[in-house]
């Protein structure tokens, strides 16, 4: 038997490549992944940005327990797309290997242009505009539902709760903010409402200015229509104004349901309205109260943020944490901080154990996670509580609403 | 019933407009006499809101009562501010005054953000959610109280300028600065008193606003813009113009919400502004320069 010991050109090239790459892998294994967390912690979106930030603050300890080594750089985008773009550039210059963010779709798109150019992975934690994953970005994945998915799932949950409680709604009004998010939700509603064929007459769609001092005129208009269901897409301060004016004007619908928007689960909503904050429903992706990872994350959250309630922050904080988890897990598998290689690992993510409701975290060819579920959540005793679907619910939905008067 | 909808909306517009008017009154008073445009006006209103919120949450003092000590405190702050910070800028170019007051506004917004955070803060009065039903018209209690309080503060201010020696002296400064100085009036002191009175109005308006809407640092620029719009419509420096401008804006916004679309109500106030600037640049009750 003849043993060949001759070194071919191909073997030599492979050996040389291995010699070059091996130290990098070894170095990466001892290295820490530097994640830039871009969030609007001041300005118009500060309330939500701070809520997400609390999730980011809780992440390092839990990630360490899970065997991931990360360093997080906290960056404020000041609720401004231009600032988001320049801060993304700066974060990469300062050595961030991955960026996560950015709550607002406009900010997210601004950051995506930078990460694409610099070939740095960008894990989108909250941002619903469909075009984020429709523009062919190679260095971006989104672990959040699109606006269309939010509305579709939200409307489906309205149907489910009607069936579950054997309740009928005759007339509905759709009230929405006329900002980027609210208008996108309105467009999604226009497209999806006829398809879901809910047995409800949608009488009117009312757009309002989210910077208005009150919504008294809007509520007066709704009251004159007298619907039994009010569907709305709001932010926290608008949600407070809306409920306050409904109570003042003695308008009592059977239900207020948001088919996919923030506003009703923010601490300021509970603080401002007390018992009047109860029984409002919203269909959203939500933290799975029965998942082990959620329970572990809740413990880390409470330790990092002793003055905040996890139940209230679980939507924002949960997605913020999952963004970090996706990046850390990809780094562990890739063994390198090299942008293109790390991005390959991000795209190959398959995380069955995570926080939010839904199947494993995976990404399709466009970088969209198709497995995120929605829950119907109801405020019960000032705590957002999952009431549907049944497999993750921890309480029964209460419908129709008890009267505003006499609540305590 | 359509008329009932319009009647409800009109009443809301009038009541909100009166509070808007009070807020703009401070800006008009300061500009009318000192000739300095307070670009931190909305920020002072928001600080007034937070002051009322803190007094209510900590000591249970109703904002309709706390508006008095808040107005007094704002008077002292305004007096001190004019004597120390603003006075050196009175004779300087307008862009320097602008930079000074915008800088002050930024400090105030970020200061309130650091102290109170970005969340909306509201004074949950026991009667916050109460209303009167008059036929088919529903009127919020707090809105009525706020409008009455705004009218009372405005009446006091009008009386001060009309019936007191100091008020007359301030008006003399506004009408003829050189003449006032020649007859021996202490112009610097009168300027400081005016700035104090202007801020007292804003403080009182802030305390009233917290009964109607929630306090957040980020609404301050919107308040400044609103006050400017009202003052320009009513006439820069005219106190009656500020109240009339506030009423017009309140009614225009409310009616536009019903007749056009709720999201268009801000457009209505700016439409009104453009119309006034085109047809009567000095404002409805302003005097030609």
Interface residues (C-beta under 8 A of the other chain):
Chain A: X42 X43 X44 X46 X47 X49 X50 X178 X206 X207 X208 X209 X211 X212 X213 X214 X215 X216 X217 X218 X220 X221 X224 X236 X237 X240 X241 X244 X247 X248 X249 X250 X266 X267 X268 X271 X272 X274 X276 X404
Chain B: X1 X4 X5 X8 X9 X12 X13 X16 X110 X113 X117 X118 X119 X120 X121 X122 X124 X128 X129 X130 X131 X133 X138 X140 X143 X209 X212 X213 X214 X216 X218 X219 X222 X253 X254 X257 X258 X261 X262 X263 X265 X266
